[in-house]
């Protein structure tokens, strides 16, 4: 959808059509931190929301019923024990922030747009009723002022999305439409020519 800060639509198309190889980022410190933090954040979700049953199936790749090329891998599966068969997606983030503007992207029930599209795809694939985004955002000091420790500052955010919300419903359909359009470009070997923008009101 042209929204990722890490990869362009062209670069993704090159990867999916095997014109380039996927870079190995497994030794990237931020990636390693995220991998190590994920199970701990999952445990905090279970502590902070005792009515949610938290399950994790790390090797599962879920496929959309009608469009099996649209997939999702989940950081957790949630069951709201207060309501029968009410299932949800858990998405975990352990990113960083630099300033107030970065944190404002997480205010008032919002998350950065590139994470929102991911959540919409997960809801579209699973057909579940809600998503919970659990984020530990850390700001690390850039300089050492001759103290024993440079102490990072962390902010926790929980953001909830209902699949019954009209804006979320529309966003799910727009993300799935973009998935189909992009995959058709991959299948036909045609480089995407337009950038699709999704706005969350």
Z-matrix of the N, CA and C atoms (Angstrom, degrees):
N
C 1 1.465
C 2 1.520 1 111.79
N 3 1.325 2 117.04 1 2.80
C 4 1.453 3 120.10 2 178.01
C 5 1.511 4 113.98 3 73.64
N 6 1.331 5 118.09 4 21.00
C 7 1.464 6 121.33 5 -175.12
C 8 1.523 7 113.74 6 -107.59
N 9 1.308 8 117.38 7 -14.89
C 10 1.466 9 120.40 8 -174.97
C 11 1.527 10 111.37 9 -70.32
N 12 1.338 11 117.48 10 134.13
C 13 1.468 12 119.96 11 174.27
C 14 1.525 13 112.79 12 -79.71
N 15 1.327 14 116.93 13 -5.75
C 16 1.466 15 120.45 14 -174.32
C 17 1.521 16 113.63 15 -106.29
N 18 1.326 17 117.83 16 -27.09
C 19 1.456 18 120.19 17 -177.59
C 20 1.533 19 108.62 18 -146.11
N 21 1.323 20 116.19 19 137.74
C 22 1.461 21 120.07 20 177.54
C 23 1.521 22 109.74 21 -83.64
N 24 1.332 23 115.99 22 165.69
C 25 1.460 24 120.36 23 176.24
C 26 1.527 25 110.78 24 -60.48
N 27 1.334 26 116.24 25 -39.84
C 28 1.468 27 120.43 26 177.69
C 29 1.525 28 111.21 27 -61.33
N 30 1.323 29 116.50 28 -45.87
C 31 1.465 30 120.39 29 -178.91
C 32 1.526 31 110.65 30 -63.87
N 33 1.327 32 117.06 31 -40.16
C 34 1.460 33 119.88 32 178.36
C 35 1.521 34 110.78 33 -65.24
N 36 1.319 35 116.56 34 -41.82
C 37 1.474 36 120.42 35 177.60
C 38 1.523 37 110.55 36 -61.19
N 39 1.339 38 117.21 37 -41.64
C 40 1.467 39 120.83 38 177.46
C 41 1.530 40 111.18 39 -60.25
N 42 1.338 41 116.19 40 -39.07
C 43 1.466 42 120.01 41 178.69
C 44 1.524 43 110.97 42 -67.15
N 45 1.325 44 116.00 43 -47.10
C 46 1.463 45 119.97 44 -175.43
C 47 1.523 46 112.45 45 -69.81
N 48 1.319 47 116.93 46 -25.98
C 49 1.469 48 119.85 47 177.24
C 50 1.527 49 111.19 48 -95.35
N 51 1.319 50 116.88 49 7.73
C 52 1.467 51 124.73 50 175.22
C 53 1.524 52 113.27 51 62.78
N 54 1.323 53 114.77 52 29.25
C 55 1.462 54 118.76 53 173.47
C 56 1.527 55 110.73 54 -81.08
N 57 1.303 56 117.13 55 -24.22
C 58 1.461 57 122.78 56 174.35
C 59 1.523 58 108.62 57 -133.45
N 60 1.327 59 116.01 58 163.61
C 61 1.459 60 121.68 59 179.10
C 62 1.530 61 110.20 60 -99.79
N 63 1.329 62 114.45 61 150.62
C 64 1.460 63 120.44 62 176.02
C 65 1.522 64 109.70 63 -67.33
N 66 1.337 65 116.85 64 131.06
C 67 1.460 66 120.39 65 177.64
C 68 1.521 67 110.05 66 -74.07
N 69 1.323 68 116.00 67 143.36
C 70 1.461 69 121.63 68 175.88
C 71 1.526 70 108.64 69 -83.39
N 72 1.334 71 116.50 70 110.56
C 73 1.470 72 120.37 71 179.39
C 74 1.526 73 111.70 72 -112.76
N 75 1.327 74 115.88 73 16.86
C 76 1.462 75 119.85 74 -175.16
C 77 1.526 76 113.12 75 -64.23
N 78 1.332 77 117.31 76 -23.54
C 79 1.468 78 119.67 77 179.62
C 80 1.527 79 112.89 78 -96.42
N 81 1.333 80 117.08 79 3.63
C 82 1.458 81 120.67 80 175.90
C 83 1.525 82 108.81 81 -65.10
N 84 1.348 83 118.93 82 128.54
C 85 1.476 84 121.00 83 -176.69
C 86 1.528 85 113.11 84 -56.35
N 87 1.323 86 117.95 85 -39.27
C 88 1.466 87 120.23 86 179.64
C 89 1.519 88 111.32 87 -66.31
N 90 1.335 89 116.44 88 -38.22
C 91 1.461 90 120.79 89 178.13
C 92 1.520 91 110.07 90 -66.61
N 93 1.340 92 116.30 91 -44.98
C 94 1.462 93 120.03 92 179.11
C 95 1.534 94 111.21 93 -61.62
N 96 1.327 95 115.68 94 -41.50
C 97 1.469 96 119.74 95 178.31
C 98 1.524 97 110.15 96 -60.46
N 99 1.334 98 116.32 97 -44.95
C 100 1.457 99 120.01 98 -179.65
C 101 1.517 100 112.62 99 -61.40
N 102 1.322 101 116.52 100 -41.11
C 103 1.469 102 120.76 101 179.09
C 104 1.525 103 110.49 102 -64.06
N 105 1.345 104 116.17 103 -43.92
C 106 1.464 105 120.11 104 -178.40
C 107 1.525 106 111.99 105 -71.39
N 108 1.345 107 117.15 106 -32.34
C 109 1.464 108 120.60 107 -176.75
C 110 1.527 109 112.47 108 -78.65
N 111 1.325 110 116.72 109 -26.85
C 112 1.465 111 119.66 110 -171.85
C 113 1.524 112 114.37 111 -54.84
N 114 1.349 113 120.20 112 -49.93
C 115 1.470 114 118.11 113 -179.13
C 116 1.527 115 112.66 114 -65.42
N 117 1.333 116 117.68 115 -30.33
C 118 1.461 117 120.37 116 178.44
C 119 1.522 118 110.68 117 -69.21
N 120 1.326 119 117.13 118 -41.81
C 121 1.461 120 120.57 119 178.15
C 122 1.528 121 110.02 120 -66.10
N 123 1.330 122 116.94 121 -36.97
C 124 1.464 123 120.41 122 176.27
C 125 1.529 124 110.50 123 -59.72
N 126 1.337 125 116.50 124 -40.50
C 127 1.472 126 120.62 125 177.87
C 128 1.526 127 111.26 126 -65.41
N 129 1.332 128 117.71 127 -37.89
C 130 1.460 129 120.61 128 178.23
C 131 1.530 130 111.02 129 -65.47
N 132 1.328 131 117.31 130 -37.48
C 133 1.462 132 120.19 131 176.86
C 134 1.529 133 110.04 132 -59.53
N 135 1.328 134 116.33 133 -45.23
C 136 1.459 135 120.16 134 179.09
C 137 1.525 136 111.34 135 -62.71
N 138 1.339 137 117.38 136 -35.82
C 139 1.465 138 120.92 137 178.19
C 140 1.525 139 112.16 138 -71.70
N 141 1.323 140 116.19 139 -42.75
C 142 1.463 141 120.32 140 -175.02
C 143 1.525 142 112.86 141 -77.96
N 144 1.344 143 117.29 142 -22.79
C 145 1.465 144 121.57 143 -179.83
C 146 1.528 145 108.52 144 -127.11
N 147 1.339 146 117.44 145 76.58
C 148 1.473 147 119.67 146 -174.29
C 149 1.517 148 113.89 147 -62.73
N 150 1.340 149 118.70 148 -17.47
C 151 1.459 150 121.00 149 178.49
C 152 1.525 151 112.06 150 -83.98
N 153 1.338 152 117.15 151 -4.76
C 154 1.454 153 120.52 152 177.58
C 155 1.524 154 110.86 153 -99.61
N 156 1.319 155 116.26 154 126.07
C 157 1.466 156 121.56 155 171.73
C 158 1.519 157 107.07 156 -87.22
N 159 1.336 158 116.17 157 124.12
C 160 1.455 159 121.71 158 -175.38
C 161 1.525 160 109.36 159 -108.30
N 162 1.318 161 116.30 160 120.17
C 163 1.458 162 121.98 161 176.46
C 164 1.521 163 108.88 162 -119.20
N 165 1.327 164 115.42 163 155.20
C 166 1.465 165 120.21 164 179.88
C 167 1.511 166 109.51 165 -140.66
N 168 1.322 167 116.37 166 127.58
C 169 1.465 168 123.09 167 177.87
C 170 1.528 169 106.59 168 -129.04
N 171 1.313 170 115.23 169 85.43
C 172 1.450 171 122.18 170 -168.45
C 173 1.515 172 115.64 171 -62.70
N 174 1.314 173 117.91 172 -25.09
C 175 1.459 174 120.39 173 -176.11
C 176 1.532 175 112.46 174 -95.22
N 177 1.324 176 117.16 175 -3.26
C 178 1.465 177 119.84 176 -176.06
C 179 1.527 178 111.44 177 -77.03
N 180 1.310 179 116.57 178 134.24
C 181 1.461 180 123.09 179 169.42
C 182 1.524 181 106.56 180 -116.94
N 183 1.332 182 116.18 181 114.40
C 184 1.457 183 121.24 182 -177.81
C 185 1.529 184 109.18 183 -89.43
N 186 1.342 185 116.31 184 143.17
C 187 1.461 186 122.16 185 -177.98
C 188 1.524 187 109.96 186 -120.52
N 189 1.320 188 115.48 187 142.01
C 190 1.456 189 121.01 188 175.00
C 191 1.526 190 109.15 189 -62.80
N 192 1.345 191 116.43 190 139.69
C 193 1.471 192 120.30 191 -175.88
C 194 1.526 193 112.31 192 -60.92
N 195 1.338 194 117.15 193 -42.10
C 196 1.467 195 120.43 194 -176.18
C 197 1.519 196 113.21 195 -91.82
N 198 1.337 197 116.20 196 -28.09
C 199 1.468 198 121.53 197 -175.68
C 200 1.537 199 108.15 198 -127.76
N 201 1.325 200 117.49 199 83.15
C 202 1.468 201 120.42 200 -171.94
C 203 1.524 202 114.13 201 -64.34
N 204 1.342 203 118.31 202 -14.36
C 205 1.460 204 119.75 203 175.77
C 206 1.527 205 111.88 204 -76.29
N 207 1.328 206 117.91 205 -10.71
C 208 1.466 207 122.05 206 174.94
C 209 1.521 208 107.39 207 -93.20
N 210 1.321 209 116.46 208 117.62
C 211 1.460 210 120.91 209 -171.90
C 212 1.523 211 111.51 210 -126.55
N 213 1.321 212 114.69 211 169.25
C 214 1.460 213 121.18 212 174.83
C 215 1.520 214 108.79 213 -149.76
N 216 1.306 215 115.88 214 138.30
C 217 1.468 216 121.94 215 168.32
C 218 1.516 217 106.43 216 -116.10
N 219 1.309 218 117.24 217 130.22
C 220 1.457 219 121.99 218 -169.98
C 221 1.526 220 111.52 219 -105.86
N 222 1.329 221 115.16 220 144.55
C 223 1.466 222 120.90 221 173.34
C 224 1.516 223 110.95 222 -78.97
N 225 1.314 224 117.42 223 -14.12
C 226 1.454 225 122.04 224 177.10
C 227 1.513 226 110.92 225 -179.54
N 228 1.330 227 115.17 226 154.90
C 229 1.457 228 122.59 227 174.42
C 230 1.525 229 107.39 228 -113.18
N 231 1.323 230 115.73 229 129.89
C 232 1.459 231 120.99 230 -176.04
C 233 1.522 232 110.34 231 -110.62
N 234 1.321 233 116.01 232 139.14
C 235 1.456 234 122.16 233 171.70
C 236 1.507 235 107.72 234 -124.20
N 237 1.329 236 117.00 235 119.96
C 238 1.460 237 122.19 236 178.23
C 239 1.515 238 107.88 237 -81.56
N 240 1.322 239 116.92 238 106.67
C 241 1.461 240 121.15 239 -173.61
C 242 1.524 241 112.90 240 -71.75
N 243 1.332 242 117.37 241 -8.69
C 244 1.469 243 120.53 242 177.83
C 245 1.519 244 111.67 243 -78.98
N 246 1.333 245 116.60 244 -19.16
C 247 1.456 246 121.60 245 -177.26
C 248 1.527 247 108.63 246 -132.88
N 249 1.311 248 116.62 247 133.76
C 250 1.454 249 121.02 248 -176.96
C 251 1.528 250 110.65 249 -66.58
N 252 1.324 251 115.74 250 130.63
C 253 1.474 252 122.99 251 174.09
C 254 1.520 253 113.83 252 61.95
N 255 1.317 254 118.83 253 25.35
C 256 1.466 255 120.47 254 177.74
C 257 1.524 256 108.35 255 -93.02
N 258 1.330 257 115.27 256 108.00
C 259 1.460 258 121.40 257 -173.05
C 260 1.523 259 110.64 258 -108.19
N 261 1.349 260 114.10 259 150.78
C 262 1.453 261 118.77 260 179.71
C 263 1.514 262 112.20 261 -144.40
N 264 1.313 263 114.45 262 162.10
C 265 1.459 264 124.43 263 177.81
C 266 1.521 265 108.43 264 -96.02
N 267 1.315 266 117.14 265 135.89
C 268 1.465 267 121.70 266 170.58
C 269 1.524 268 108.25 267 -107.56
N 270 1.318 269 115.71 268 123.20
C 271 1.461 270 121.73 269 175.56
C 272 1.528 271 108.03 270 -117.94
N 273 1.334 272 116.49 271 126.57
C 274 1.457 273 122.75 272 -175.06
C 275 1.517 274 109.84 273 -110.67
N 276 1.327 275 115.48 274 133.97
C 277 1.457 276 121.62 275 175.49
C 278 1.529 277 108.80 276 -127.67
N 279 1.314 278 115.26 277 140.24
C 280 1.474 279 120.16 278 177.56
C 281 1.523 280 108.47 279 -134.57
N 282 1.318 281 114.89 280 54.50
C 283 1.454 282 120.21 281 -174.25
C 284 1.510 283 113.21 282 -88.40
N 285 1.307 284 114.76 283 -166.65
C 286 1.466 285 121.45 284 -178.41
C 287 1.520 286 109.14 285 -124.71
N 288 1.321 287 115.39 286 163.35
C 289 1.458 288 120.49 287 172.76
C 290 1.522 289 108.31 288 -136.19
N 291 1.332 290 115.57 289 152.35
C 292 1.458 291 120.84 290 -178.08
C 293 1.513 292 112.84 291 -108.19
N 294 1.324 293 116.29 292 -30.17
C 295 1.453 294 119.08 293 -173.10
C 296 1.524 295 110.16 294 -155.89
N 297 1.320 296 114.74 295 -178.46
C 298 1.462 297 121.73 296 -179.07
C 299 1.522 298 111.80 297 -60.30
N 300 1.333 299 116.56 298 -37.83
C 301 1.453 300 120.80 299 -178.72
C 302 1.529 301 111.65 300 -62.02
N 303 1.333 302 116.31 301 -37.51
C 304 1.464 303 119.52 302 177.23
C 305 1.532 304 110.93 303 -62.85
N 306 1.332 305 116.62 304 -42.21
C 307 1.464 306 120.57 305 -178.57
C 308 1.522 307 111.50 306 -69.73
N 309 1.331 308 116.98 307 -30.92
C 310 1.461 309 120.24 308 -179.10
C 311 1.527 310 112.00 309 -62.90
N 312 1.323 311 117.20 310 -22.81
C 313 1.467 312 120.29 311 176.67
C 314 1.527 313 111.48 312 -65.36
N 315 1.338 314 116.35 313 -16.71
C 316 1.460 315 121.99 314 -178.55
C 317 1.523 316 112.45 315 -104.92
N 318 1.319 317 118.90 316 5.91
C 319 1.461 318 122.16 317 -176.33
C 320 1.529 319 111.87 318 -84.90
N 321 1.336 320 114.68 319 156.01
C 322 1.473 321 122.20 320 171.00
C 323 1.521 322 113.41 321 56.57
N 324 1.315 323 115.90 322 41.73
C 325 1.464 324 119.87 323 176.01
C 326 1.506 325 114.56 324 75.73
N 327 1.326 326 117.19 325 18.27
C 328 1.459 327 121.44 326 179.12
C 329 1.519 328 111.26 327 -106.86
N 330 1.312 329 114.78 328 161.12
C 331 1.455 330 122.48 329 170.27
C 332 1.528 331 106.19 330 -138.34
N 333 1.329 332 117.87 331 162.31
C 334 1.476 333 118.21 332 177.06
C 335 1.523 334 111.17 333 -53.44
N 336 1.331 335 116.44 334 142.83
C 337 1.459 336 122.39 335 -171.82
C 338 1.523 337 112.31 336 -59.00
N 339 1.341 338 117.89 337 -34.04
C 340 1.463 339 119.68 338 -179.04
C 341 1.525 340 111.18 339 -71.38
N 342 1.337 341 118.19 340 -24.99
C 343 1.466 342 120.21 341 172.29
C 344 1.528 343 110.62 342 -79.49
N 345 1.319 344 116.29 343 -35.19
C 346 1.468 345 120.70 344 179.79
C 347 1.527 346 110.95 345 -61.20
N 348 1.327 347 117.78 346 -42.09
C 349 1.459 348 120.11 347 178.71
C 350 1.533 349 111.04 348 -63.19
N 351 1.328 350 116.35 349 -36.24
C 352 1.465 351 120.47 350 177.37
C 353 1.527 352 110.54 351 -62.84
N 354 1.326 353 116.55 352 -45.29
C 355 1.463 354 121.21 353 179.61
C 356 1.526 355 110.40 354 -63.18
N 357 1.335 356 116.61 355 -41.33
C 358 1.468 357 120.11 356 178.45
C 359 1.525 358 110.99 357 -62.01
N 360 1.323 359 117.53 358 -40.40
C 361 1.455 360 119.75 359 177.78
C 362 1.520 361 110.58 360 -64.70
N 363 1.324 362 117.42 361 -41.06
C 364 1.467 363 120.50 362 178.98
C 365 1.524 364 111.08 363 -62.07
N 366 1.338 365 116.97 364 -42.07
C 367 1.462 366 120.22 365 177.88
C 368 1.526 367 110.70 366 -67.56
N 369 1.327 368 116.80 367 -37.08
C 370 1.455 369 120.17 368 178.33
C 371 1.511 370 112.71 369 -65.73
N 372 1.327 371 116.60 370 -38.34
C 373 1.468 372 120.90 371 -179.80
C 374 1.526 373 111.15 372 -71.86
N 375 1.334 374 116.69 373 -45.24
C 376 1.465 375 120.24 374 -174.52
C 377 1.522 376 112.89 375 -80.98
N 378 1.342 377 116.77 376 -32.63
C 379 1.456 378 119.67 377 -172.77
C 380 1.511 379 112.76 378 73.05
N 381 1.332 380 117.24 379 17.08
C 382 1.464 381 120.71 380 -177.63
C 383 1.521 382 111.57 381 -80.72
N 384 1.340 383 115.21 382 172.19
C 385 1.459 384 120.62 383 -167.39
C 386 1.528 385 115.01 384 -87.04
N 387 1.323 386 118.24 385 -22.15
C 388 1.463 387 118.79 386 -176.50
C 389 1.522 388 110.79 387 -157.33
N 390 1.314 389 114.33 388 166.51
C 391 1.471 390 121.18 389 174.31
C 392 1.513 391 108.46 390 -134.59
N 393 1.309 392 116.02 391 143.39
C 394 1.457 393 122.87 392 174.08
C 395 1.518 394 107.87 393 -122.73
N 396 1.325 395 115.62 394 122.53
C 397 1.462 396 121.14 395 175.68
C 398 1.525 397 107.41 396 -100.14
N 399 1.329 398 116.33 397 122.93
C 400 1.464 399 122.51 398 177.93
C 401 1.519 400 107.99 399 -112.95
N 402 1.327 401 116.00 400 119.56
C 403 1.466 402 119.94 401 -174.04
C 404 1.517 403 111.28 402 -128.50
N 405 1.324 404 115.28 403 133.10
C 406 1.461 405 122.75 404 169.40
C 407 1.526 406 106.67 405 -111.51
N 408 1.329 407 115.33 406 108.61
C 409 1.462 408 121.67 407 -175.74
C 410 1.520 409 108.54 408 -105.44
N 411 1.323 410 116.47 409 128.78
C 412 1.456 411 121.32 410 -172.08
C 413 1.518 412 110.98 411 -123.55
N 414 1.319 413 114.95 412 135.28
C 415 1.463 414 121.00 413 173.17
C 416 1.516 415 107.57 414 -111.56
N 417 1.318 416 115.80 415 119.66
C 418 1.457 417 120.27 416 -177.71
C 419 1.527 418 110.17 417 -102.95
N 420 1.339 419 117.00 418 141.11
C 421 1.472 420 119.26 419 178.98
C 422 1.522 421 111.59 420 -65.14
N 423 1.315 422 115.41 421 146.30
C 424 1.465 423 120.72 422 -178.12
C 425 1.527 424 112.12 423 -91.62
N 426 1.307 425 118.05 424 -22.41
C 427 1.461 426 120.50 425 -176.30
C 428 1.513 427 110.49 426 -128.69
N 429 1.303 428 115.11 427 158.04
C 430 1.460 429 121.61 428 175.52
C 431 1.526 430 107.98 429 -105.40
N 432 1.332 431 115.74 430 116.44
C 433 1.464 432 120.73 431 -177.59
C 434 1.526 433 111.42 432 -96.74
N 435 1.325 434 115.21 433 40.86
C 436 1.458 435 122.27 434 178.10
C 437 1.529 436 112.25 435 58.15
N 438 1.334 437 115.20 436 40.36
C 439 1.461 438 120.43 437 172.21
C 440 1.514 439 107.57 438 -111.28
N 441 1.315 440 115.24 439 166.36
C 442 1.453 441 119.19 440 -176.45
C 443 1.530 442 112.42 441 -67.25
N 444 1.341 443 115.69 442 -35.84
C 445 1.462 444 119.42 443 -178.40
C 446 1.523 445 109.15 444 -137.46
N 447 1.333 446 115.32 445 139.60
C 448 1.454 447 120.90 446 166.91
C 449 1.523 448 106.53 447 -91.69
N 450 1.331 449 116.95 448 106.01
C 451 1.455 450 120.72 449 -171.63
C 452 1.531 451 110.64 450 -86.07
N 453 1.320 452 117.31 451 123.06
C 454 1.467 453 119.47 452 176.07
C 455 1.525 454 110.46 453 -73.11
N 456 1.328 455 116.08 454 155.20
C 457 1.458 456 122.43 455 174.93
C 458 1.527 457 107.90 456 -109.25
N 459 1.335 458 115.97 457 129.22
C 460 1.465 459 119.78 458 -178.05
C 461 1.515 460 110.91 459 -120.20
N 462 1.324 461 114.61 460 144.52
C 463 1.463 462 122.68 461 176.88
C 464 1.526 463 107.47 462 -127.29
N 465 1.343 464 115.64 463 131.68
C 466 1.461 465 120.44 464 177.33
C 467 1.519 466 109.41 465 -100.12
N 468 1.315 467 116.82 466 138.80
C 469 1.447 468 122.28 467 177.18
C 470 1.520 469 109.63 468 -134.19
N 471 1.326 470 115.35 469 132.84
C 472 1.454 471 121.96 470 168.54
C 473 1.523 472 107.46 471 -116.72
N 474 1.328 473 117.18 472 127.67
C 475 1.464 474 121.49 473 179.94
C 476 1.527 475 108.12 474 -129.57
N 477 1.333 476 114.90 475 130.13
C 478 1.464 477 121.65 476 -174.58
C 479 1.528 478 110.12 477 -110.26
N 480 1.326 479 116.30 478 138.99
C 481 1.460 480 122.30 479 175.50
C 482 1.522 481 109.14 480 -129.29
N 483 1.323 482 115.80 481 129.94
C 484 1.459 483 121.28 482 175.00
C 485 1.521 484 109.53 483 -95.92
N 486 1.322 485 116.45 484 131.39
C 487 1.460 486 120.35 485 177.92
C 488 1.522 487 111.68 486 -70.03
N 489 1.338 488 118.07 487 -10.80
C 490 1.454 489 121.76 488 177.81
C 491 1.527 490 112.73 489 -89.47
N 492 1.336 491 116.89 490 -10.52
C 493 1.457 492 120.42 491 176.89
C 494 1.524 493 109.38 492 -65.40
N 495 1.336 494 116.47 493 135.10
C 496 1.465 495 119.83 494 -174.08
C 497 1.531 496 112.15 495 -63.19
N 498 1.338 497 117.35 496 -38.89
C 499 1.471 498 119.84 497 178.10
C 500 1.522 499 111.18 498 -65.85
N 501 1.322 500 116.10 499 -40.32
C 502 1.464 501 119.68 500 178.89
C 503 1.530 502 110.19 501 -66.84
N 504 1.330 503 116.89 502 -42.24
C 505 1.470 504 120.18 503 177.19
C 506 1.527 505 111.33 504 -56.41
N 507 1.340 506 114.95 505 -47.19
C 508 1.465 507 119.21 506 -179.05
C 509 1.519 508 111.01 507 -65.17
N 510 1.321 509 116.80 508 -38.30
C 511 1.462 510 120.94 509 179.46
C 512 1.522 511 111.54 510 -65.86
N 513 1.330 512 116.53 511 -40.13
C 514 1.467 513 120.48 512 177.76
C 515 1.522 514 109.86 513 -58.63
N 516 1.326 515 117.06 514 -45.94
C 517 1.456 516 120.70 515 -179.73
C 518 1.529 517 111.67 516 -64.79
N 519 1.337 518 116.69 517 -37.59
C 520 1.464 519 119.95 518 179.52
C 521 1.526 520 111.06 519 -67.83
N 522 1.330 521 116.62 520 -39.83
C 523 1.468 522 120.11 521 178.23
C 524 1.529 523 110.16 522 -65.03
N 525 1.318 524 116.91 523 -45.04
C 526 1.467 525 119.52 524 179.42
C 527 1.534 526 110.71 525 -63.26
N 528 1.331 527 116.71 526 -38.70
C 529 1.459 528 119.96 527 177.42
C 530 1.531 529 110.63 528 -61.22
N 531 1.345 530 115.89 529 -42.87
C 532 1.466 531 120.13 530 179.32
C 533 1.527 532 110.77 531 -66.29
N 534 1.344 533 116.59 532 -38.02
C 535 1.471 534 120.47 533 176.15
C 536 1.527 535 110.81 534 -57.55
N 537 1.334 536 115.46 535 -48.10
C 538 1.467 537 120.60 536 -177.95
C 539 1.525 538 110.37 537 -63.70
N 540 1.324 539 116.18 538 -44.70
C 541 1.466 540 120.49 539 -179.41
C 542 1.524 541 110.99 540 -61.81
N 543 1.337 542 116.21 541 -44.63
C 544 1.461 543 119.46 542 -179.92
C 545 1.524 544 110.94 543 -65.12
N 546 1.343 545 116.88 544 -43.51
C 547 1.465 546 118.97 545 -177.28
C 548 1.522 547 111.67 546 -66.83
N 549 1.323 548 117.02 547 -32.29
C 550 1.462 549 119.50 548 174.19
C 551 1.527 550 110.47 549 -62.36
N 552 1.335 551 117.43 550 -38.38
C 553 1.467 552 121.00 551 176.13
C 554 1.529 553 110.87 552 -63.21
N 555 1.336 554 116.28 553 -39.23
C 556 1.469 555 120.49 554 177.95
C 557 1.523 556 110.18 555 -64.44
N 558 1.335 557 116.46 556 -48.26
C 559 1.474 558 120.68 557 -177.72
C 560 1.519 559 111.70 558 -61.20
N 561 1.327 560 116.17 559 -39.96
C 562 1.466 561 120.29 560 -176.27
C 563 1.517 562 113.18 561 -89.14
N 564 1.348 563 116.81 562 -5.05
C 565 1.454 564 120.01 563 -179.83
C 566 1.519 565 113.52 564 69.54
N 567 1.337 566 115.87 565 28.26
C 568 1.460 567 121.04 566 -179.42
C 569 1.526 568 108.61 567 -106.88
N 570 1.320 569 115.69 568 121.26
C 571 1.468 570 119.27 569 -179.16
C 572 1.533 571 110.18 570 -66.26
N 573 1.342 572 117.59 571 130.75
C 574 1.472 573 119.35 572 179.34
C 575 1.526 574 110.96 573 -59.25
N 576 1.327 575 115.62 574 137.65
C 577 1.463 576 119.47 575 -175.31
C 578 1.512 577 112.99 576 -106.77
N 579 1.336 578 117.91 577 -14.20
C 580 1.456 579 120.11 578 -177.29
C 581 1.517 580 110.32 579 -124.94
N 582 1.319 581 114.36 580 156.03
C 583 1.453 582 121.16 581 177.84
C 584 1.534 583 108.38 582 -106.21
N 585 1.318 584 116.62 583 128.75
C 586 1.467 585 121.42 584 -177.83
C 587 1.524 586 107.57 585 -96.35
N 588 1.314 587 116.47 586 127.06
C 589 1.460 588 121.17 587 -178.83
C 590 1.525 589 108.64 588 -111.39
N 591 1.331 590 115.83 589 129.55
C 592 1.458 591 122.09 590 176.17
C 593 1.501 592 108.36 591 -112.03
N 594 1.313 593 117.95 592 128.44
C 595 1.460 594 122.06 593 177.72
C 596 1.513 595 109.77 594 -113.56
N 597 1.313 596 116.40 595 131.00
C 598 1.456 597 120.76 596 177.07
C 599 1.518 598 108.07 597 -98.09
N 600 1.321 599 116.29 598 117.58
C 601 1.469 600 119.99 599 -179.10
C 602 1.520 601 108.94 600 -83.99
